Amino acid sequence: MKPLWEFWAVKTARRNVLVDWLSRDKPLQAKVDVTLRRLQFIGPKWPMPYYRPLGGGVGEIRLDEGNVEHRIYGYFIGKSFVAMFGHSNKKTQKQAIKNAKALKKQFSKIPPPMERYDV
């Protein structure tokens, strides 16, 4: 069965935002990859608890691990989800959402360089 969705990530100096964020925590990377593999085959709308729209064309992919809430903030382009950054701190989550909306607004004017994130 062919996946319904693709995942892309904003490029960074090292590689991309997801690889940079996840490279420090291999168990989290495995959990993220499992979640993204599931989401590839769900369509057309991703359900809670996996995804939550935040407004302004931005949404968050949600992963909970123990007492830590991990989020991948991004937006859709066609059948692709573009990850802008990952976040794991509940105390600064409101600021992360504001940052995600501001980045999306900026990226609407000047699209960022991206690369495919294969799961």
N, C-alpha and C positions, 0 to 999 in steps of 0.2 A: 504494500500500500504506500502510495506517495504521500509525503507530508503536506499538510495544508499551509503551513507557515514556515518561514525562514527567520533566523535570528542574525542580526547585524550589530556591530558594536563600533562606537566612535573610536577612531585610531588615536593612539598616544605615541609618545616618543619611543616607548619600549615595544608596544604591540597594539593592544586595544584596552578599553576600560574594563571589560570583563576579565580578561586574562590577567591584567595588572592587579585587580581587586582579589581575584580568586587564587592567584598563585601562592599566596601566603598561607592558605588553608585548604589542603587537599580534600578533607572530608566535606567541607562546604562546597567545594567545586563539584564533587561527586553528586551531592544533593541538588545543586543548581542544575547540573546536566540532566539528572533524572526528571526534574520538574519541567525543564524545557523540552525534553523528549515527549513527555505527556502532552504538553501544550501544542506541539507540532501537529497533532492529530485531532485536536478539538477545534470545532469551528461552527459558526462564524464568530460567536462571542465566547470569550473565555469566562468561566464562572468564578465566583468567590468560592473558596478562599485563595485560589491561584492568582487572581488578577482583580485589580480595582481601578476603575477610571477616576482620575483626579480633577478633570476639567482642563480646559485650555489645550486639548489635544494630547495630554500627558496621562500616563497610567503607571501603575506599579505592579510588577510581578512579585508575589508575596511568598516567603518561605519562613517558617518558624522552626527553630532548632533549640529545644530546651526553653530557656528564658530569653533567648535572643530572637528578635524579629529582623530578618534580612529582607531587603527590598532592592529590586532592580528597576530604576526609573527609565522610562523610554516612551516611544511613540510609534504609531503604525504608519507605514508607507505601503499601500497596497496590501500584499500578503506577507509583509515583513515587519518584524518588530525591531526597532533600532534602540539598543541600550545606550543611554547617555552616561550613567554611572550606577554603581552599587553602593548600598548604605546599610549599616548594621547597628545604628545607635538610636534607640527610641527617644532619648532625651533631645536629640537634634532633628527629629523626623519632620517637624513642621518647617524648619529652615530648609531641609533637603527638598521638600515638596515645592517650596518657593523657588529654590535654585533650579529645579527641574523645569518648572514652567517658564522661567526666564531663559534657560538654555533653549527650550523648544522654540520660543519666540525668536531668539537669535538664529537658530538653525533654519527657521522658516525663510529667513532672508538670505542667509549664506549657509548652504548645506555643508556639514562637516565631512572630512574624509572618513570613510567607513570600511570595515572589512567584515566578511561573513564569519559568524561564530558557529562552528560546527559542533553539534552535540552527539 
